Amino acid sequence: MPRPPLIAVVGATATGKSDLAVELALALDGEVVNADAMQLYRGMDIGTAKITVAERRGVPHHLLDVLDVTEEASVSRYQREGRAAFSAIRERGRSPIVVGGSGLYVRALLDEIEFPPTDAAVRGRLEQRAREIGPAALHRELATSDPEAAALIGPQDTRRIVRALEVGQLTGRSFRAFLPRPVHHEAGTVQLGLRRERAALHERIARRVDTMVSQGLLAETARLREHGLDRGVTARRAIGYEQALAVLDSTMTCEQAVEATVVGTRRLVRKQDTWFRRDRRVRWLDVDETTSPVTLRDRALDLLAQPAS
């Protein structure tokens, strides 16, 4: 069948995206590009349900295990490296298949998004000014210099006010000019979304967390701590690892950590579901426990055969 120039498999955590991406890669001679922010980190395997080498079934996977846990994930860097991976995959005559549930990372690869520069010194001065005069006063300054951005940002949202002012000072452009637009970077891109009934997905999440614990999540977290997990700006806050660190520090019992991880994952699922459902370009596939990988693959191929909008 004709292959779309770019395929993405998206949706909430624990819906089965990784397995479908492998099936599609085998069917379409493709390679997979990860779009899960926490799977960028080396060693964060059990707690992110990272696909194993055996489960990849020989399909090359890109942008897995590319950051140390002490590094901060950068969406702009991810965009550059992801699109470079697309080019390399195509040079090999193969098809890139994006898979993941980190909405902003998916959009960074698929959509027309330009990321403005940052400057720690400029941001530091603005943050200091926010502490001195308060966010509402700083918001009034933003309303003078960038009224479009001020209309979008609440007067108490210090972080976004500071960022909008920083962007204006560094680029001379409105912060709104850098907001993502739902326009695919490449014509013909197809997004396939997986969704499961909410109650069934909650049960699946609970089982997944129990499995992570039995597979050694605490031991994995202890090893990552030796490599600086506590210093990680992004990695240490990952659901599951934050709770495992609390168990290692004796501020949570294992039972409390499991419950907190399940609740946190369910909260994440709601956010992911809202993010992807509002994108009208996604073609949805409903999945349940009776859906075999082959059946799901064939249904996905049928959707891919339809013309892209």
WORAZI-V119946 format. One line per field, one symbol per residue. psi: psi as a letter, one per 40 degrees, with the letter a starting at -180 (. if undefined). A space follows every 10 residues. Layout:
psi->???
This chain:
psi->ihhidhhhhi aiifefdddd dddddddefi ihhhfhdded hhegddeefh hidddefehh hififeiiee ihhhdddddd dddddddddd defihhhhhi ehdddddddd ighhhiiihd dddddddddd ddeidddddd dddddgdddd dehieegddd dddddddddd eeiidddeii ighhdhiehh hhhhiihddd dddddddddd ddddefdddd ddddddeedd ehdddeehhd ddddddddef eiiddddddd dddddddddd dddddddehe ehhihhiaee hidddddddd ddddeiii.
